[in-house]
Amino acid sequence: MVSPSWHQYESDEGSTVVGDLRVSDPIEAAHLDVERELLAYLPPSYESSDRQYPVVYMHDGQNLFDEATSYDGEWRVDETMTELAKEGTEAIVIGIPNAEDERPIEYAPFYDPVEVPDDANLPREDIEPLGDAYTDWLLDTVCPAVESAFRTSSKRGVVGSSMGGLISLYSFFRDPEAFAFVGAMSPAVSGPWHGIQEFIETAGHVDGRIYVDVGGAEFADDPDQSAQFEEGVKQLVETLEAIGYADELQYVYDADAVHHESEWARRFPEAIRFLLG
């Protein structure tokens, strides 16, 4: 592929971006016949050094850096990384925008319509999940576009929440040589996506750090769904421990937390400190 050009992020009125944020030319995502612009947050020391930096690839890129572009609040990744740089923790963070209406299909490596909750706005028929195609695009297109443009080290990881956490886990275990760490915040690992549990158990232990968390009130208006979701994450953690993860695994249970960007923003500093070591 031809490497895309990158330019400075143009802030609009109401923008909350902090630091050096770049935007790529649109790149093709052929599996959905669309083009997307990538976002790249560069560390405070980037322009004044010749260092190579770890790269954190993150899903739902619209919600990471700018309240003005988010559809339900932002993660404050730019603010957090700017503060962590004062501690010596720096990385390039890549935001990959989601596919909006196609998000539940693109981020799904597995899909069981029989397990769709009654009140969920999800397909109730067999669909062809695009998780493999998305992971191929991430590795074959997105990573080369980033790593040919910026000074990156060989330390590469993937982070996301909810279904973004699901596809992060899948990418890490499907291609263990590609990633050094994975962060899965409130990951969707039960219901229609329960297949990830057996997939990880079969894949077995691979080298790298894993951060997993879940809230105790993920869906406050639906206690049954919340309990199923929480139980799925606990099962995931048990599986990870059973296949040999101990010091490389950090699990956080946040008793009062709901399923929302504000909660993931609050937990992100602890997660990224652990993942970057």
Backbone bond lengths (Angstrom), bond angles and torsions (degrees), N, CA, C in turn:
res aa  C-N    CA-C-N  psi(-1)  N-CA   C-N-CA  omega(-1)  CA-C   N-CA-C  phi
1 M - - - 1.453 - - 1.525 110.09 -
2 V 1.325 116.58 155.17 1.454 122.03 174.39 1.527 107.43 -82.39
3 S 1.340 116.76 128.73 1.461 119.82 -178.58 1.522 110.01 -66.37
4 P 1.328 117.37 132.79 1.470 119.56 -179.45 1.522 111.03 -73.39
5 S 1.315 116.06 157.40 1.458 121.14 171.22 1.524 109.18 -81.90
6 W 1.335 115.52 157.92 1.450 122.09 179.20 1.517 109.18 -125.98
7 H 1.331 116.95 144.54 1.460 121.10 178.38 1.526 109.11 -138.75
8 Q 1.315 116.09 166.53 1.469 120.88 -179.76 1.527 110.76 -65.06
9 Y 1.297 115.17 142.33 1.460 121.73 175.31 1.527 109.15 -65.50
10 E 1.309 116.32 132.45 1.461 121.10 179.69 1.523 109.22 -96.75
11 S 1.314 116.22 110.88 1.455 120.91 -178.49 1.523 110.93 -77.67
12 D 1.317 115.30 137.17 1.455 121.20 173.54 1.524 109.05 -98.54
13 E 1.334 115.75 173.11 1.452 119.52 174.82 1.528 108.92 -60.39
14 G 1.286 116.38 130.82 1.453 120.66 -176.96 1.511 113.71 92.87
15 S 1.335 117.43 -3.50 1.456 121.00 179.04 1.528 110.52 -65.27
16 T 1.329 115.80 144.06 1.470 120.90 -179.14 1.522 111.94 -117.12
17 V 1.323 117.76 16.38 1.466 121.22 -175.63 1.524 111.08 -67.80
18 V 1.320 115.50 137.32 1.459 123.80 177.38 1.523 107.81 -121.36
19 G 1.336 116.79 136.55 1.451 120.23 174.36 1.514 113.98 85.70
20 D 1.340 115.65 -161.33 1.465 123.84 -172.53 1.521 109.50 -95.17
21 L 1.332 116.50 101.87 1.457 122.10 179.98 1.522 108.70 -115.60
22 R 1.328 116.71 127.14 1.463 122.56 -179.09 1.532 109.70 -111.92
23 V 1.338 114.84 158.62 1.464 122.26 178.72 1.517 108.19 -128.62
24 S 1.312 116.74 137.05 1.459 120.71 178.96 1.522 110.97 -87.24
25 D 1.308 116.11 160.17 1.457 119.98 162.97 1.529 108.00 -58.88
26 P 1.325 117.98 156.90 1.469 119.24 177.30 1.528 111.00 -59.61
27 I 1.325 115.49 136.71 1.460 120.15 174.31 1.528 108.41 -119.27
28 E 1.302 115.88 148.72 1.458 121.18 -173.44 1.523 111.19 -77.89
29 A 1.325 115.29 136.60 1.456 122.55 168.52 1.530 105.93 -115.62
30 A 1.318 115.36 88.08 1.463 120.78 -169.01 1.529 112.73 -63.44
31 H 1.332 117.43 -27.33 1.464 118.84 -176.95 1.524 112.00 -67.23
32 L 1.342 117.37 -16.87 1.462 120.71 174.56 1.528 111.65 -121.04
33 D 1.322 116.26 3.47 1.460 121.75 -179.26 1.527 111.13 54.63
34 V 1.350 115.28 48.12 1.458 121.27 178.15 1.530 108.69 -136.14
35 E 1.321 114.96 169.00 1.458 121.46 172.46 1.519 108.58 -120.85
36 R 1.330 115.97 148.76 1.464 120.67 -179.54 1.514 110.44 -138.97
37 E 1.322 115.39 147.23 1.454 121.74 171.82 1.525 108.45 -94.69
38 L 1.321 116.39 133.14 1.456 121.40 176.00 1.526 109.87 -90.15
39 L 1.311 116.35 154.38 1.462 122.83 175.90 1.528 108.18 -113.84
40 A 1.337 116.70 138.51 1.463 121.25 -179.83 1.516 109.63 -131.41
41 Y 1.328 115.74 114.68 1.464 121.33 172.54 1.528 107.78 -89.68
42 L 1.337 116.47 125.89 1.461 121.41 179.83 1.524 109.50 -105.19
43 P 1.330 117.52 139.95 1.469 121.16 -177.11 1.527 112.06 -63.06
44 P 1.327 117.52 156.60 1.467 121.12 -179.83 1.526 114.11 -55.92
45 S 1.334 117.67 -31.18 1.463 120.45 -177.28 1.525 113.22 -88.65
46 Y 1.341 117.32 0.14 1.471 119.68 -170.66 1.524 112.57 -57.88
47 E 1.326 117.66 -49.38 1.463 120.98 -173.37 1.529 112.63 -73.58
48 S 1.317 117.83 -20.30 1.463 120.28 -175.85 1.524 113.08 -103.95
49 S 1.318 117.18 7.50 1.458 120.09 -178.71 1.526 109.92 -133.56
50 D 1.330 115.04 174.48 1.464 120.39 173.17 1.529 110.13 -117.36
51 R 1.320 116.03 21.40 1.462 121.59 -178.33 1.523 111.62 -68.44
52 Q 1.330 114.15 157.27 1.459 121.76 168.78 1.529 107.75 -103.88
53 Y 1.328 116.20 138.40 1.462 120.75 -171.07 1.527 111.53 -117.21
54 P 1.337 116.85 146.41 1.467 119.68 169.07 1.526 109.88 -59.22
55 V 1.323 115.43 157.10 1.464 120.55 178.86 1.524 109.53 -122.53
56 V 1.329 115.27 130.49 1.463 122.03 176.33 1.525 107.45 -110.17
57 Y 1.328 116.77 112.06 1.464 121.21 177.18 1.522 108.16 -91.04
58 M 1.350 116.26 124.13 1.454 120.88 -175.07 1.531 111.25 -125.31
59 H 1.308 115.21 140.28 1.469 122.06 -179.63 1.530 110.44 -87.25
60 D 1.338 115.77 173.47 1.476 121.34 -178.92 1.522 110.59 54.01
61 G 1.327 115.39 49.20 1.456 121.71 -172.15 1.515 115.30 -59.16
62 Q 1.331 118.13 -24.32 1.470 120.48 178.54 1.528 112.21 -61.20
63 N 1.328 116.15 -25.53 1.463 120.51 -171.27 1.525 113.72 -101.20
64 L 1.306 118.78 5.45 1.461 119.89 -170.24 1.519 114.09 -88.06
65 F 1.347 117.16 -41.12 1.460 120.57 -165.16 1.522 115.06 -117.62
66 D 1.321 117.79 -27.92 1.461 119.85 -167.63 1.520 110.67 -135.36
67 E 1.316 115.91 118.80 1.466 121.00 177.00 1.531 111.06 -57.65
68 A 1.327 116.66 -31.32 1.468 120.77 -175.84 1.527 112.86 -69.05
69 T 1.334 118.04 -24.09 1.465 120.60 -179.12 1.517 112.74 -103.20
70 S 1.322 117.21 -9.05 1.463 119.77 -175.56 1.525 109.85 -77.97
71 Y 1.338 114.74 156.47 1.459 118.55 177.35 1.527 111.71 -104.45
72 D 1.352 116.93 -4.60 1.468 118.08 176.83 1.523 110.95 -158.49
73 G 1.334 116.65 36.58 1.457 120.50 -178.36 1.518 111.87 99.89
74 E 1.338 116.34 162.07 1.468 119.98 -177.07 1.521 111.74 -115.11
75 W 1.327 114.79 159.56 1.464 122.40 -179.55 1.534 112.39 -81.35
76 R 1.324 118.46 -13.58 1.462 122.47 -176.65 1.541 111.58 59.21
77 V 1.321 115.10 38.10 1.464 119.78 -179.19 1.524 111.06 -63.01
78 D 1.343 116.70 -39.45 1.465 119.70 -178.95 1.526 111.26 -66.00
79 E 1.331 116.95 -44.07 1.468 119.88 177.57 1.531 110.96 -62.41
80 T 1.324 116.68 -44.26 1.461 120.40 -178.91 1.525 111.53 -63.23
81 M 1.335 117.31 -46.81 1.463 120.01 -177.63 1.528 110.95 -66.87
82 T 1.322 116.87 -32.92 1.469 119.78 176.76 1.525 110.61 -65.11
83 E 1.327 116.97 -40.65 1.462 120.47 178.07 1.527 111.18 -69.91
84 L 1.332 117.46 -41.92 1.461 120.16 -178.55 1.524 111.99 -66.00
85 A 1.329 116.54 -25.91 1.471 119.36 177.50 1.527 111.01 -60.03
86 K 1.337 116.74 -29.70 1.468 120.29 178.20 1.524 111.38 -66.33
87 E 1.350 116.11 -21.43 1.463 121.27 177.11 1.526 111.33 -91.83
88 G 1.329 116.33 -5.38 1.450 120.19 -176.76 1.514 114.48 94.25
89 T 1.326 117.34 7.38 1.462 121.96 178.26 1.518 109.08 -98.57
90 E 1.332 116.44 108.20 1.461 120.58 -177.48 1.530 110.45 -132.95
91 A 1.311 114.86 147.11 1.463 121.61 177.32 1.515 109.00 -160.47
92 I 1.313 115.53 156.26 1.462 121.56 167.45 1.524 107.09 -82.67
93 V 1.325 116.76 132.45 1.461 120.81 178.96 1.521 108.76 -117.11
94 I 1.320 115.65 125.00 1.466 122.06 -179.22 1.521 109.61 -105.72
95 G 1.319 116.85 123.14 1.450 122.33 174.95 1.518 110.64 -97.25
96 I 1.314 116.13 122.34 1.468 122.20 179.12 1.521 107.55 -107.45
97 P 1.330 118.43 108.45 1.468 119.57 -178.69 1.524 111.86 -58.79
98 N 1.321 115.86 145.47 1.459 118.74 178.99 1.532 111.08 -80.37
99 A 1.312 114.99 175.18 1.458 121.71 -174.97 1.518 112.81 -94.73
100 E 1.334 116.06 20.28 1.462 122.32 176.90 1.530 110.90 54.29
101 D 1.325 119.61 -114.28 1.459 121.01 -175.21 1.523 112.75 -61.64
102 E 1.339 116.94 -26.28 1.464 121.22 -178.73 1.531 112.13 -88.96
103 R 1.330 116.89 0.29 1.466 120.40 -176.82 1.525 113.57 -53.44
104 P 1.350 119.77 -47.18 1.468 118.80 -177.47 1.522 113.75 -62.54
105 I 1.320 117.46 -23.27 1.458 120.56 179.28 1.524 110.12 -89.16
106 E 1.328 116.83 -41.60 1.463 120.81 -176.62 1.526 111.51 -66.75
107 Y 1.312 118.08 -36.50 1.460 121.35 -177.60 1.534 112.32 -88.56
108 A 1.312 117.92 3.39 1.470 121.32 -175.53 1.525 111.25 -101.89
109 P 1.339 117.98 112.61 1.468 119.13 170.59 1.525 111.46 -81.67
110 F 1.336 116.19 -19.52 1.462 122.69 179.19 1.523 107.86 -137.54
111 Y 1.346 116.19 150.02 1.464 118.26 177.68 1.522 109.26 -154.24
112 D 1.322 115.99 120.40 1.462 122.31 179.51 1.525 108.30 -118.26
113 P 1.343 118.08 100.68 1.478 120.05 -175.18 1.524 113.25 -63.94
114 V 1.327 117.62 -22.85 1.460 120.59 179.21 1.530 110.80 -62.80
115 E 1.345 116.37 -26.89 1.466 121.54 -175.68 1.531 113.36 -93.73
116 V 1.332 118.67 6.98 1.465 120.71 -179.63 1.533 109.69 -68.94
117 P 1.340 118.55 125.44 1.471 120.27 177.70 1.521 111.62 -59.97
118 D 1.323 116.55 153.64 1.455 121.60 -174.08 1.523 112.70 -57.80
119 D 1.329 117.64 -39.23 1.459 120.09 -173.85 1.526 112.94 -101.01
120 A 1.322 117.46 13.54 1.463 120.37 -177.95 1.527 110.83 -83.75
121 N 1.323 116.21 141.33 1.463 121.83 177.92 1.527 108.69 -89.84
122 L 1.342 114.81 69.17 1.463 121.97 -176.79 1.520 109.16 -134.82
123 P 1.339 117.79 155.55 1.466 119.86 178.01 1.527 111.53 -59.21
124 R 1.303 115.45 141.43 1.466 121.06 179.92 1.521 111.71 -109.47
125 E 1.331 115.99 16.66 1.451 120.72 176.84 1.523 108.34 -125.83
126 D 1.314 115.74 165.71 1.465 119.58 177.29 1.521 109.76 -61.21
127 I 1.301 116.47 130.87 1.454 122.17 176.66 1.518 108.40 -128.61
128 E 1.304 115.85 161.46 1.463 120.10 176.29 1.523 108.05 -92.33
129 P 1.326 118.16 104.25 1.464 119.59 -179.87 1.518 110.75 -66.30
130 L 1.333 116.11 146.26 1.469 121.31 -174.69 1.530 112.79 -108.03
131 G 1.336 116.69 16.59 1.453 119.26 -178.37 1.516 113.85 -57.95
132 D 1.331 117.43 -39.39 1.471 119.80 177.63 1.519 111.17 -66.58
133 A 1.330 116.69 -43.82 1.462 120.43 179.74 1.524 110.75 -63.72
134 Y 1.329 116.92 -38.53 1.465 120.55 178.67 1.528 110.57 -65.76
135 T 1.329 116.92 -44.00 1.454 120.53 179.26 1.521 111.06 -63.83
136 D 1.334 116.80 -39.83 1.472 119.84 175.13 1.526 110.38 -59.79
137 W 1.327 117.03 -44.52 1.474 121.27 179.56 1.515 111.02 -62.81
138 L 1.335 116.52 -41.72 1.459 120.73 177.92 1.531 110.57 -58.06
139 L 1.321 116.98 -48.20 1.460 120.62 -174.80 1.525 113.11 -78.59
140 D 1.322 116.78 -36.67 1.469 120.25 -173.45 1.524 113.78 -89.84
141 T 1.335 117.17 -22.38 1.466 120.74 -175.59 1.527 112.51 -121.03
142 V 1.327 116.57 -53.54 1.461 119.94 -174.56 1.529 111.41 -67.30
143 C 1.321 117.02 -51.70 1.474 119.35 -178.02 1.531 112.20 -59.28
144 P 1.333 120.16 -47.16 1.469 118.89 177.08 1.530 112.99 -61.69
145 A 1.336 117.71 -36.39 1.465 120.41 179.46 1.522 111.12 -63.27
146 V 1.318 116.82 -37.08 1.463 121.90 179.99 1.523 110.64 -77.47
147 E 1.309 116.20 -47.52 1.458 120.73 -169.32 1.522 113.23 -78.84
148 S 1.324 116.16 -12.40 1.462 119.26 171.35 1.527 111.76 -87.86
149 A 1.330 116.78 -14.75 1.463 120.62 -175.69 1.525 113.34 -100.93
150 F 1.335 117.10 -28.02 1.459 120.89 -173.18 1.530 110.54 -125.95
151 R 1.329 115.54 161.63 1.464 121.18 179.59 1.534 108.42 -80.46
152 T 1.295 116.02 97.35 1.456 122.13 -176.31 1.518 110.47 -112.16
153 S 1.323 115.51 145.96 1.458 120.34 172.73 1.526 108.56 -88.17
154 S 1.310 116.30 -177.65 1.466 120.48 179.04 1.529 111.91 -81.91
155 K 1.335 117.07 -3.77 1.466 121.38 -178.84 1.518 109.18 -86.48
156 R 1.311 115.14 109.98 1.462 122.06 -173.13 1.520 108.82 -130.01
157 G 1.341 116.78 136.57 1.451 119.70 178.85 1.509 111.88 -140.88
158 V 1.331 115.76 172.86 1.456 121.21 -175.85 1.521 108.40 -137.93
159 V 1.350 115.96 136.85 1.466 121.85 -172.92 1.526 109.38 -140.10
160 G 1.327 116.06 141.61 1.457 119.90 175.35 1.510 111.08 -166.46
161 S 1.327 115.45 173.67 1.460 121.20 179.39 1.518 109.83 -124.82
162 S 1.330 115.39 154.39 1.452 122.09 178.28 1.529 109.61 55.98
163 M 1.322 118.70 -120.21 1.464 119.14 176.50 1.524 111.45 -69.07
164 G 1.337 116.66 -26.32 1.454 119.66 172.27 1.516 111.63 -64.52
165 G 1.350 116.63 -32.15 1.454 120.54 173.62 1.516 111.78 -69.52
166 L 1.335 115.94 -38.13 1.464 121.22 176.84 1.529 111.33 -59.09
167 I 1.334 117.09 -51.81 1.468 119.21 -176.86 1.522 110.75 -70.72
168 S 1.334 117.82 -26.77 1.459 119.93 174.80 1.523 110.57 -64.40
169 L 1.329 117.17 -47.99 1.458 121.13 177.77 1.526 111.22 -60.25
170 Y 1.313 116.04 -43.92 1.466 119.67 -178.91 1.527 110.58 -62.14
171 S 1.330 117.06 -44.84 1.464 120.43 -179.44 1.518 111.03 -61.44
172 F 1.337 116.73 -42.62 1.459 121.96 -177.99 1.527 111.09 -62.69
173 F 1.316 117.27 -45.12 1.461 120.08 -177.10 1.525 112.53 -83.60
174 R 1.316 118.13 -25.01 1.464 119.44 176.86 1.523 111.96 -73.81
175 D 1.340 116.09 -37.87 1.465 121.54 -176.38 1.526 109.63 -127.44
176 P 1.324 117.55 69.71 1.469 120.15 -172.39 1.517 114.49 -63.60
177 E 1.332 117.80 -24.01 1.461 119.34 178.96 1.525 111.75 -77.53
178 A 1.331 117.32 -13.01 1.462 121.06 -175.57 1.522 112.61 -86.81
179 F 1.347 117.72 -26.77 1.457 120.63 -171.12 1.522 111.70 -128.61
180 A 1.332 115.28 141.38 1.464 121.69 178.62 1.527 111.79 -97.65
181 F 1.323 117.27 -14.34 1.469 119.41 -179.58 1.518 109.69 -160.35
182 V 1.357 113.95 160.50 1.466 120.43 177.95 1.524 108.48 -144.49
183 G 1.339 115.19 138.55 1.450 121.74 174.13 1.519 109.56 -119.58
184 A 1.334 116.43 124.89 1.470 121.49 -179.11 1.520 107.75 -125.75
185 M 1.325 116.12 103.11 1.459 121.94 -177.37 1.529 108.84 -99.43
186 S 1.339 115.39 123.01 1.470 120.94 -175.61 1.529 110.54 46.26
187 P 1.333 118.49 53.95 1.474 119.56 -173.36 1.525 112.46 -71.42
188 A 1.328 115.63 145.97 1.463 122.34 176.64 1.530 108.17 -84.47
189 V 1.330 115.72 95.35 1.469 120.19 -174.97 1.528 111.47 -126.95
190 S 1.329 116.24 16.68 1.461 120.90 176.36 1.522 107.71 -130.19
191 G 1.315 117.22 -172.91 1.464 120.03 179.20 1.522 111.56 59.25
192 P 1.320 118.38 -134.81 1.469 121.10 -176.09 1.526 114.08 -61.12
193 W 1.341 116.58 -16.50 1.472 120.50 -173.94 1.524 112.45 -109.10
194 H 1.336 117.31 18.36 1.463 120.98 -175.14 1.525 112.28 -62.94
195 G 1.334 118.41 -16.84 1.464 121.35 -179.81 1.512 114.11 -59.17
196 I 1.340 117.13 -21.11 1.459 120.21 179.48 1.526 111.09 -63.36
197 Q 1.326 117.14 -28.88 1.469 120.06 -177.59 1.527 110.48 -64.09
198 E 1.311 117.44 -50.77 1.465 120.96 179.59 1.523 110.70 -66.57
199 F 1.346 116.46 -36.27 1.465 119.69 179.77 1.529 110.90 -59.86
200 I 1.332 117.12 -45.67 1.467 120.74 -179.54 1.519 110.76 -67.46
201 E 1.314 116.77 -41.68 1.466 119.85 178.96 1.522 110.76 -60.21
202 T 1.334 116.74 -40.72 1.462 120.95 179.33 1.523 111.69 -70.54
203 A 1.337 116.28 -39.00 1.468 119.99 -179.84 1.519 111.28 -63.72
204 G 1.332 116.73 -36.68 1.447 120.84 179.76 1.514 112.99 76.23
205 H 1.319 114.85 -176.34 1.464 121.88 -174.84 1.525 111.25 -67.10
206 V 1.344 116.10 131.69 1.464 122.15 171.25 1.524 107.04 -128.35
207 D 1.329 115.49 153.39 1.460 119.15 -177.30 1.524 111.02 -66.69
208 G 1.316 116.12 140.74 1.460 120.71 175.68 1.517 111.66 140.02
209 R 1.328 114.87 163.24 1.456 121.07 179.48 1.524 110.38 -92.33
210 I 1.330 114.95 144.55 1.465 121.76 -179.91 1.525 108.84 -130.26
211 Y 1.337 115.72 126.66 1.457 122.02 172.56 1.528 107.95 -113.70
212 V 1.332 116.85 129.76 1.463 122.83 178.17 1.521 108.12 -134.45
213 D 1.331 117.03 139.17 1.459 119.50 172.98 1.522 110.53 -143.06
214 V 1.322 115.31 167.52 1.459 120.88 175.25 1.523 107.68 -159.14
215 G 1.324 115.49 151.40 1.454 121.02 175.59 1.512 111.76 -94.31
216 G 1.321 116.13 158.84 1.456 120.74 178.27 1.513 113.61 -88.15
217 A 1.348 117.05 -2.97 1.471 121.26 179.38 1.529 108.71 -139.82
218 E 1.329 115.98 45.87 1.468 120.81 -173.98 1.531 111.80 -50.65
219 F 1.310 116.87 -46.86 1.468 121.61 179.59 1.529 107.24 -122.48
220 A 1.314 115.26 85.71 1.464 120.79 -170.54 1.525 112.59 -60.83
221 D 1.345 116.98 -28.71 1.466 120.43 -178.17 1.523 112.71 -86.09
222 D 1.341 116.92 -4.15 1.469 120.62 -177.99 1.524 108.35 -139.99
223 P 1.327 117.17 82.91 1.468 120.46 -176.49 1.529 113.67 -56.96
224 D 1.335 117.61 -34.94 1.464 119.87 -179.06 1.531 110.97 -66.82
225 Q 1.340 116.52 -45.09 1.452 119.97 177.84 1.528 110.67 -64.05
226 S 1.331 115.64 -39.96 1.448 120.67 179.68 1.527 110.54 -61.97
227 A 1.317 116.61 -43.41 1.462 121.01 -179.43 1.525 110.96 -65.61
228 Q 1.345 117.38 -41.78 1.459 120.41 178.03 1.522 110.92 -63.03
229 F 1.315 115.71 -42.25 1.463 121.04 -179.28 1.527 110.10 -63.02
230 E 1.337 115.77 -47.43 1.465 120.67 -179.62 1.524 110.79 -63.01
231 E 1.315 116.96 -41.52 1.462 120.55 -179.74 1.525 111.06 -63.83
232 G 1.349 116.81 -36.91 1.456 120.21 177.62 1.517 112.13 -61.96
233 V 1.341 116.72 -40.29 1.467 120.24 179.27 1.523 110.43 -69.17
234 K 1.322 117.18 -40.06 1.459 119.58 177.73 1.524 110.83 -63.22
235 Q 1.332 116.92 -38.69 1.467 120.36 176.08 1.525 110.67 -62.91
236 L 1.342 116.22 -40.74 1.457 120.90 176.93 1.529 110.80 -57.83
237 V 1.323 116.21 -47.71 1.466 120.16 -178.54 1.527 110.46 -62.93
238 E 1.333 117.50 -41.02 1.464 120.57 176.84 1.526 111.04 -60.90
239 T 1.320 116.28 -40.42 1.469 120.20 177.74 1.520 110.92 -63.48
240 L 1.324 116.37 -44.83 1.464 120.32 179.97 1.527 110.72 -61.82
241 E 1.309 117.08 -41.80 1.466 119.75 178.16 1.526 110.90 -66.54
242 A 1.329 116.48 -37.65 1.465 120.09 -178.82 1.516 112.57 -66.47
243 I 1.348 117.68 -28.64 1.462 119.69 179.92 1.526 111.90 -94.76
244 G 1.333 115.87 11.07 1.455 118.28 167.18 1.506 118.19 112.94
245 Y 1.351 118.61 5.07 1.466 119.18 -179.78 1.522 110.17 -84.04
246 A 1.316 115.08 131.32 1.469 121.61 178.21 1.519 108.67 -136.50
247 D 1.324 117.35 -90.68 1.465 119.86 -179.08 1.526 112.46 -65.79
248 E 1.360 117.24 -23.24 1.475 119.71 -179.50 1.525 112.31 -80.89
249 L 1.331 116.56 -4.28 1.470 121.84 -177.10 1.517 109.80 -113.33
250 Q 1.344 115.41 130.73 1.462 120.18 169.96 1.523 108.38 -121.44
251 Y 1.330 116.04 122.61 1.460 122.14 178.56 1.516 108.74 -116.34
252 V 1.337 116.03 129.61 1.460 121.64 -179.98 1.524 108.76 -122.22
253 Y 1.330 115.51 124.89 1.458 121.63 173.32 1.520 108.00 -106.49
254 D 1.333 116.37 120.62 1.463 122.74 -175.05 1.531 107.30 -111.84
255 A 1.324 116.13 96.58 1.464 121.96 -163.62 1.525 114.51 -55.78
256 D 1.330 118.47 -38.76 1.462 120.78 -173.93 1.528 113.48 -100.90
257 A 1.316 117.64 3.39 1.463 121.04 -171.05 1.522 112.52 -78.86
258 V 1.344 114.82 141.86 1.460 122.17 176.86 1.530 109.22 -103.29
259 H 1.324 114.71 176.86 1.466 122.87 -175.47 1.531 108.59 -87.45
260 H 1.329 116.74 84.32 1.464 118.82 -172.68 1.515 110.87 -157.49
261 E 1.340 114.69 152.57 1.467 121.55 -179.08 1.526 112.78 -56.75
262 S 1.325 117.02 -35.58 1.463 119.39 -179.20 1.528 111.66 -61.88
263 E 1.332 116.59 -34.63 1.465 120.10 179.05 1.530 110.56 -73.77
264 W 1.334 116.81 -39.97 1.468 119.39 179.05 1.526 110.14 -67.81
265 A 1.330 116.70 -35.20 1.465 120.18 175.60 1.529 110.57 -61.98
266 R 1.313 115.72 -40.40 1.464 119.96 -178.55 1.520 111.35 -67.44
267 R 1.338 117.40 -35.82 1.467 120.53 -178.11 1.533 113.13 -89.01
268 F 1.321 117.12 -12.52 1.464 120.50 -174.99 1.531 113.45 -59.24
269 P 1.353 120.42 -42.10 1.470 118.17 -179.19 1.525 113.10 -57.40
270 E 1.331 117.33 -44.78 1.462 119.66 179.49 1.519 110.59 -64.55
271 A 1.323 116.49 -40.07 1.463 120.16 -179.13 1.528 111.24 -62.81
272 I 1.307 116.55 -47.39 1.473 118.97 -173.93 1.520 111.43 -73.41
273 R 1.334 117.41 -31.24 1.471 119.70 173.50 1.533 110.33 -58.96
274 F 1.326 115.22 -46.02 1.469 119.39 -179.30 1.523 111.39 -66.36
275 L 1.329 116.79 -45.86 1.466 120.07 -174.53 1.521 112.05 -66.71
276 L 1.325 117.21 -37.44 1.457 120.01 -179.47 1.535 112.30 -84.26
277 G 1.332 115.42 -10.38 1.448 119.01 174.03 1.505 115.34 69.51
